[in-house]
Amino acid sequence: MLCTAISAPPTHTDGILNGIDLVTGQPVHHDPFSAYQRKTVSSPNVVVLGDVGKGKSALIKTVYVYRPLAFRSRRTVVADRKDQGGEGEYSELCRQLGGNPIRFELGRGGSRINLLDPVIGISAESSTQVAGQLQLLRAVVHAASGAEPDSWQGAALRIAHLRALAKAEAAARTPVLDDVIAALRLAPPAEIFGEMAIAGASATRDRFAEAALSLAFDLERVCGDDLAGLFDGPTSPDVRLADRLTSFDLSQLPTEGPAIPLVMTVLNTWLTNLLRRHRGMQTTFIAEEGWHLAEGVGARLFQRNSKLARGIGLANVVALHHLADIPEESPAVAMLKEAETVYMYAQARQDDAARCVRLYSLPPNLLDDLMQLQQGVCLLRIGANAPILMQHLRSSAEVALTDTDAAMTGPRLKGGR
C-alpha cells in the first residue's frame, strides 16, 4: 500500500477533476486552460483516442462539457453528430441549460451559415476580411469537384469573390454564395486581360472563362443537391454563440458526402474568427467524431485554426479512432502531434496501438497495455510528462447525462441538471 505522506498527486489541484490515478490512488485534476496558465502545456488543444465504446464520449461530456459550465468564464460549443431519437444527443442538455440546439438539415427546414458572412474573416479590417471567406470557398469547390482548385480556377474564384463583395457593398447588403456563382458567369474583367492584342490573349481569356464556368456549374450543383439549405443564403438568426452551451445539431445530415465535413469546417472557422473579435471567455469546441476535421477538405483549415487557439482562449477537443488509417502525409498528423493533452483509451487493433505509441513517443512496453485497457480507463499524457493510468469517474447524475443509450432524453433529466 502506498503511503499518502509520500505519494503526491499526479497533477495540480486547480484543474477539473478527471478521475483517479490507478497507480497512486490520487485524484487527477486537469483541463487545458488551467494547465496552459501554469505553463504545463503550450497548446490548449485536446485529442481523445480509442475504440468505440471504451469511454471517450463519457469523458468528453463530463470533463469538457458538463463540469466546466460551473465556471462563469467557460462555455462550450459542440458539433453534435450522433442521432438520438431524431435529434442530436446534446440537444436536451442544451435546452436544460436554457438554450436551443441549432439544427442543420438538407432542404429549407434548418439553419444556414453564409460563407461570406462578415464574421468569417481573418480580422475585422476590410483589407484582410476576404482571406477566411476565400479559404472556405476553396473548400466548397474541393467538395464540389473532388479536387483542389487548379491555378486557373483559383484565379477565377478569387476574382469572382471580389466581384461579389463589391456588388453587395454597392447594394448595401451582405454578399451570399449566389453572388459568387453569378460573378463566375461574367466575362473576364478587362483589367486582367485588357484590350491589347497580345499573342495568345484570346486563348488565355477563353481558358479563364472555361475555368470560371466550370466552377459555377459545380457550385450550383453541389449547393442545390449535396449542400442544399446549408450555405445558400444569409446566416440564420439562431446561429449565435451562447453564454454556456451552444449545440450545433448535425445529426440529420447524411453521413456520406460533403455536408458534414464542410459544416464542421465552417463552424470551426466561424467560431475561431468570432472569438478573435470578441475575447474574454474560455471556449471549448468539441468534435466527438472528428475525422472530418482531421482529414479531407477541411483538414488544413482546421490545422490553421488550431494554431490560433492559444491566442483567443479556444481549446479544440477532437475524438478519433483507428489512428493507423490516417496517412503519414495527412495534415491530421501535425494536429495530433501539436495537442498536448492526449487521452488514450483501449485500441483493439495492434496497428492503432503501435501508431499511438510511436506518435506520442511512449515506452514500447505500453503497446500491450493500450490494447488491454478496461472500459473507462485511459492513459492520460499531459505535456511532456509521463502518462497517467487513469480511471475516469462520474457521479450518478453524470451517468444519467452521459450514457449513450439514454443520454439527455429520459425522465431523469426533467426539472434540472
C-alpha positions in Angstrom: 0.0 0.0 0.0 1.2 3.5 -0.8 2.0 5.9 2.0 -0.1 9.0 1.4 2.5 11.1 3.0 5.0 10.5 0.2 2.5 9.8 -2.6 2.0 13.1 -4.3 -1.0 13.9 -6.5 -0.1 13.4 -10.2 -1.5 16.7 -11.3 -2.1 20.2 -9.9 -5.3 20.5 -8.0 -6.6 23.7 -9.7 -7.9 21.8 -12.8 -11.2 20.0 -13.3 -11.5 16.5 -11.7 -11.0 13.9 -14.4 -10.6 10.7 -12.4 -8.3 8.6 -10.2 -4.7 7.7 -10.8 -4.8 3.9 -10.6 -1.2 3.6 -9.6 -1.2 6.1 -6.7 -4.9 6.3 -5.9 -4.7 10.1 -6.1 -7.3 12.3 -7.8 -6.4 13.6 -11.3 -7.3 17.2 -12.0 -6.7 18.7 -15.4 -8.1 21.0 -18.0 -6.2 22.7 -20.8 -6.9 26.2 -19.7 -5.6 25.9 -16.2 -2.7 23.8 -17.4 -1.8 26.5 -20.0 -1.9 29.2 -17.4 0.6 27.2 -15.3 2.7 26.6 -18.4 2.3 22.8 -18.0 1.2 22.8 -21.7 1.9 25.2 -24.5 -1.2 24.1 -26.6 -4.7 24.1 -25.3 -5.9 21.5 -27.9 -7.0 18.1 -26.8 -7.2 14.7 -28.6 -9.2 11.7 -27.3 -8.2 8.4 -28.9 -9.7 4.9 -28.7 -12.1 2.3 -30.0 -15.9 2.8 -29.9 -17.5 2.0 -26.6 -14.3 2.5 -24.4 -15.3 5.7 -22.7 -14.3 8.6 -24.9 -17.8 10.1 -25.1 -18.4 9.8 -21.4 -15.2 11.6 -20.6 -15.8 14.4 -23.1 -19.4 15.0 -21.8 -18.4 15.3 -18.2 -14.9 16.8 -18.2 -15.3 19.1 -21.3 -19.0 19.9 -21.4 -20.8 19.5 -18.1 -18.3 20.2 -15.4 -16.7 23.4 -17.0 -20.2 25.0 -17.1 -19.9 25.6 -13.3 -17.3 28.3 -14.1 -18.7 31.7 -15.2 -15.8 32.2 -17.6 -16.2 29.0 -19.5 -18.5 28.0 -22.4 -18.7 25.0 -24.7 -19.6 24.7 -28.4 -20.4 21.2 -29.7 -20.6 19.8 -33.2 -23.3 17.2 -32.4 -23.3 14.4 -34.9 -24.9 11.4 -33.1 -28.6 10.9 -33.9 -30.6 10.1 -30.8 -34.4 9.9 -31.3 -34.4 12.3 -34.3 -32.1 14.9 -32.8 -28.5 15.3 -31.6 -27.5 13.7 -28.2 -26.7 17.1 -26.7 -30.0 18.7 -27.7 -31.9 18.1 -24.4 -28.9 19.1 -22.3 -28.8 22.3 -24.3 -32.4 23.0 -23.5 -31.9 22.2 -19.8 -29.3 24.9 -19.7 -31.7 27.5 -21.2 -30.7 27.3 -24.8 -31.9 25.8 -28.0 -29.9 23.5 -30.3 -29.1 24.9 -33.7 -30.3 22.3 -36.2 -28.8 21.8 -39.7 -30.5 19.7 -42.3 -30.7 19.5 -46.1 -33.5 21.5 -47.7 -35.1 24.6 -46.3 -36.0 23.5 -42.8 -32.8 24.0 -40.9 -30.3 26.7 -40.1 -27.7 28.2 -42.5 -24.3 29.8 -42.4 -23.3 32.3 -45.0 -19.8 31.6 -46.2 -19.5 35.3 -47.0 -20.7 36.3 -43.5 -18.5 39.2 -42.3 -17.7 37.2 -39.2 -15.8 34.7 -41.3 -12.6 36.6 -42.0 -9.0 36.9 -40.8 -9.8 40.2 -38.9 -12.4 42.9 -38.8 -10.4 45.1 -41.2 -11.6 45.1 -44.8 -8.1 44.6 -46.3 -7.9 41.1 -44.8 -11.5 40.3 -44.4 -11.7 38.2 -47.6 -9.0 35.7 -46.7 -11.1 33.5 -44.4 -14.0 33.5 -46.7 -11.9 32.6 -49.7 -10.4 29.6 -47.9 -13.9 28.3 -47.2 -15.0 28.9 -50.8 -12.0 26.8 -51.9 -13.1 24.0 -49.5 -16.6 24.0 -51.1 -15.1 23.9 -54.5 -12.9 20.9 -53.4 -16.1 19.2 -52.2 -18.0 20.0 -55.4 -15.3 18.9 -57.9 -13.4 16.3 -55.8 -10.1 18.1 -56.3 -8.3 21.2 -55.1 -8.9 24.2 -57.5 -6.1 24.5 -60.1 -4.3 27.8 -60.7 -6.9 28.9 -63.3 -9.9 28.0 -61.1 -8.2 29.6 -58.1 -7.7 32.9 -60.0 -11.3 32.8 -61.3 -12.7 32.1 -57.8 -10.6 34.9 -56.2 -11.9 37.4 -58.8 -15.5 36.2 -58.5 -15.3 36.6 -54.8 -14.0 40.2 -55.0 -16.7 41.0 -57.6 -19.4 39.5 -55.3 -18.2 41.6 -52.4 -18.2 44.8 -54.5 -21.7 44.2 -55.8 -23.1 43.6 -52.4 -21.3 46.6 -50.9 -22.8 48.8 -53.7 -26.3 47.5 -52.8 -25.6 47.9 -49.0 -26.2 44.3 -48.2 -24.3 41.2 -47.1 -23.0 39.1 -50.0 -24.0 35.4 -50.3 -22.8 32.4 -52.2 -25.2 33.0 -55.2 -23.3 36.3 -55.8 -20.1 34.4 -56.3 -21.8 31.9 -58.7 -23.2 34.8 -60.7 -19.8 36.5 -60.8 -18.2 33.3 -62.2 -20.6 33.6 -65.1 -19.5 37.1 -66.1 -16.9 37.8 -68.8 -13.3 38.0 -67.5 -12.6 41.5 -66.2 -10.9 43.9 -68.6 -8.2 44.9 -66.1 -6.9 41.3 -66.1 -6.5 40.9 -69.8 -7.0 44.3 -71.2 -7.9 45.1 -74.8 -4.4 44.9 -76.1 -3.8 42.5 -79.0 -1.1 40.4 -77.5 -0.1 36.9 -78.6 -2.3 34.3 -77.0 -4.5 36.8 -75.2 -7.7 35.3 -76.7 -6.7 31.7 -75.7 -5.8 32.9 -72.2 -9.2 34.7 -71.9 -11.0 31.6 -73.1 -9.2 29.3 -70.6 -10.0 31.7 -67.8 -13.7 31.8 -68.8 -13.8 28.0 -69.1 -12.4 27.6 -65.6 -14.9 30.1 -64.2 -17.9 28.5 -65.8 -16.8 25.0 -64.7 -16.7 26.3 -61.1 -20.1 27.9 -61.5 -21.7 24.7 -62.6 -20.0 22.7 -59.8 -21.1 25.1 -57.1 -24.7 25.3 -58.4 -24.9 21.5 -58.5 -23.5 20.8 -55.1 -25.3 23.7 -53.4 -28.6 22.6 -55.0 -28.1 18.9 -54.0 -25.5 17.8 -51.5 -25.4 21.1 -49.6 -29.0 22.4 -50.2 -30.1 24.7 -47.4 -26.7 24.8 -45.6 -24.8 27.7 -47.2 -27.1 29.1 -49.9 -28.3 32.3 -48.2 -27.8 34.7 -45.2 -26.7 33.3 -41.9 -29.8 32.3 -39.8 -30.6 34.5 -36.8 -30.3 31.5 -34.4 -26.6 30.9 -35.4 -25.1 32.7 -32.5 -22.7 32.0 -29.6 -24.5 31.2 -26.3 -23.0 32.1 -22.9 -22.8 28.4 -21.7 -23.5 25.6 -24.2 -24.0 26.0 -28.0 -25.1 22.8 -29.7 -25.0 22.6 -33.5 -27.2 19.6 -34.3 -25.7 17.8 -37.3 -27.4 14.5 -36.6 -29.8 14.7 -39.6 -27.2 15.4 -42.2 -26.1 12.4 -44.4 -23.1 10.6 -43.2 -21.8 10.3 -46.7 -21.0 13.2 -49.0 -19.6 16.7 -48.3 -22.2 18.1 -46.0 -20.8 17.1 -42.6 -17.1 17.8 -43.4 -17.9 21.2 -44.7 -20.4 22.2 -42.0 -17.9 21.2 -39.3 -15.1 23.1 -41.1 -17.3 26.2 -41.4 -18.4 26.0 -37.8 -14.8 25.8 -36.5 -13.8 28.7 -38.8 -16.8 30.8 -37.8 -16.1 30.2 -34.1 -12.4 30.9 -34.4 -12.8 34.2 -36.1 -15.7 35.2 -33.9 -13.5 34.7 -30.9 -10.8 36.8 -32.4 -13.2 39.7 -32.4 -14.9 39.1 -29.1 -12.5 37.8 -26.5 -12.9 37.3 -22.7 -14.4 33.8 -22.2 -12.5 30.5 -22.4 -14.3 28.4 -25.1 -14.1 24.7 -25.9 -15.1 23.4 -29.3 -15.9 19.7 -29.4 -16.0 17.3 -32.3 -16.6 13.8 -30.9 -16.3 12.2 -34.3 -13.6 14.4 -35.5 -12.4 12.6 -38.7 -13.9 15.4 -40.8 -11.7 18.0 -39.1 -8.6 15.8 -39.2 -8.7 14.8 -42.8 -10.4 15.7 -46.1 -11.2 19.2 -47.4 -11.2 20.9 -44.0 -8.0 19.4 -42.5 -5.7 22.3 -43.5 -8.2 24.9 -42.4 -8.7 23.2 -39.0 -4.9 22.9 -38.6 -4.6 26.7 -39.2 -7.4 27.5 -36.8 -5.9 25.2 -34.2 -2.7 27.3 -34.3 -4.7 30.4 -33.3 -6.3 28.7 -30.4 -4.0 29.8 -27.6 -4.3 33.5 -28.5 -8.1 33.6 -28.5 -9.0 31.4 -25.5 -10.1 28.4 -27.5 -9.5 24.7 -26.9 -10.3 22.2 -29.7 -11.3 18.8 -28.4 -11.3 16.1 -31.2 -12.1 12.4 -30.6 -10.8 9.9 -33.1 -10.3 6.1 -33.5 -8.2 4.0 -35.8 -5.1 6.1 -36.0 -3.4 3.7 -38.3 -5.9 4.7 -41.1 -4.5 8.2 -41.2 -1.9 8.7 -43.9 1.5 9.8 -42.8 1.3 12.9 -45.0 -2.1 14.0 -43.7 -2.4 17.4 -42.0 -4.1 15.4 -39.2 -0.7 14.1 -38.1 0.6 17.5 -37.3 -2.6 18.4 -35.5 -2.3 15.2 -33.4 1.3 15.9 -32.5 0.6 19.5 -31.5 -2.1 18.5 -29.0 -0.5 18.4 -25.5 -3.5 16.8 -23.7 -4.0 13.3 -25.0 -6.4 10.7 -23.6 -5.6 7.2 -25.0 -8.3 4.6 -24.5 -8.2 1.0 -25.5 -7.1 0.2 -29.0 -8.1 -3.3 -30.2 -6.1 -3.2 -33.3 -2.3 -3.6 -32.9 -1.5 -1.2 -35.7 -3.6 1.5 -34.0 -1.9 0.9 -30.7 1.6 0.9 -32.4 0.8 4.2 -34.1 -0.3 5.7 -30.8 3.0 4.6 -29.1 5.0 6.0 -32.0 3.2 9.2 -32.4 3.5 10.2 -28.7 6.9 8.6 -28.0 5.5 6.2 -25.4 7.6 3.4 -23.9 7.3 0.3 -26.2 6.0 -1.8 -23.3 2.8 0.3 -23.2 1.7 -1.1 -26.6 0.2 -4.2 -24.9 -1.2 -2.2 -22.1 -3.1 0.1 -24.6 -4.7 -3.0 -26.1 -5.9 -4.3 -22.7 -7.3 -1.2 -21.0 -10.7 -1.7 -19.4 -13.7 0.5 -20.3 -13.4 3.9 -18.7 -9.6 3.6 -18.2 -7.1 5.5 -20.3 -3.5 6.7 -20.4 -3.5 10.5 -20.0 -0.5 12.3 -21.3 -0.2 16.0 -20.3 2.6 17.9 -21.9 5.9 16.2 -21.7 5.0 14.3 -18.5 4.9 10.6 -18.2 1.4 9.2 -19.0 -1.0 8.6 -16.1 -3.1 5.4 -15.9 -6.5 7.0 -15.1 -9.9 5.7 -14.3 -12.5 8.3 -15.3 -15.1 9.0 -12.6 -18.7 10.1 -12.9 -21.4 10.8 -10.4 -24.7 9.1 -10.7 -26.2 12.3 -12.1 -23.5 12.5 -14.7 -24.0 8.8 -15.6 -27.6 9.7 -16.4 -26.4 12.6 -18.6 -23.7 10.8 -20.5 -24.8 7.3 -21.1 -25.1 6.9 -24.8 -28.3 4.8 -24.8 -30.3 7.1 -22.5 -28.4 10.4 -22.6 -30.5 13.5 -22.0 -33.8 12.2 -23.3 -35.0 10.2 -20.3 -37.2 11.4 -17.4 -34.3 11.6 -15.1 -33.3 14.9 -16.7 -36.6 16.7 -16.3 -36.7 19.5 -13.8 -33.0 20.4 -13.7 -29.4 19.4 -14.1 
